[in-house]
Amino acid sequence: LAKTTQPISMDSYEGQEVNITCSHNNIATNDYITWYQQFPSQGPRFIIQGYKTKVTNEVASLFIPADRKSSTLSLPRVSLSDTAVYYCLVGDDRSQGDDKIIFGKGTRLHILP
Amino acid sequence: DTEVTQTPKHLVMGMTNKKSLKCEQHMGHRAMYWYKQKAKKPPELMFVYSYEKLSINESVPSRFSPECPNSSLLNLHLHALQPEDSALYLCASSQAGTGGWNTEAFFGQGTRLTVV
């Protein structure tokens, strides 16, 4: 599984756009990029997933450059309720047939009023 | 129904007790997972069941014993735990046979376990 590197923590203010970048230099051809959000004492929640270019849903956007060695999760107009830990995961849908989802250290996002 | 339900939500047990954590999903997912999470740390994979068979055991001590009675249920049997096993235990499910990727995994709210 490709190793990911994210900032340990970030602060931002309500109403701003927040971008969290994840580095995955050894991403493989078949790897997907997935982001999860986790609030304290709750299970992680899937936010968005992509393979290349840009993906957008009702919650966030995911930007993936052509070389796919990094990705950026973009949260538009954050609110206090977006304070959470955000995990970037990279993995292969043919991972020797093993179903395995591994979390890295994540980014602790703190939204200030 | 896109829920993964875990019971109990909280559990306090002594080091000589035997208890079980339960997890249930009705999304037709054939991959189910147990994770352990300590405070301010990422979830740590413990076990994976694929098509009701144990496919991954991440070198978990034998005092943790998983069981998958059917495609909707996952149990974690606990025996002779130590205080350092106190943590949030998370269950998850996803489509199987994809390495867990190109698919969304659904997590339960977890069981907060305290070993005294």
Interface residues (C-beta under 8 A of the other chain):
Chain A: D31 Y32 T34 S41 Q42 G43 P44 R45 F46 Q49 V85 Y87 G91 D92 D93 R94 S95 Q96 G97 D98 D99 K100 I101 I102 F103 G104 K105 G106
Chain B: V4 A31 Y33 P42 P43 E44 L45 V48 S50 S55 I56 L88 L90 C91 A92 S94 A96 G97 T98 G99 G100 W101 N102 T103 E104 A105 F106 F107 G108 Q109 G110 R112
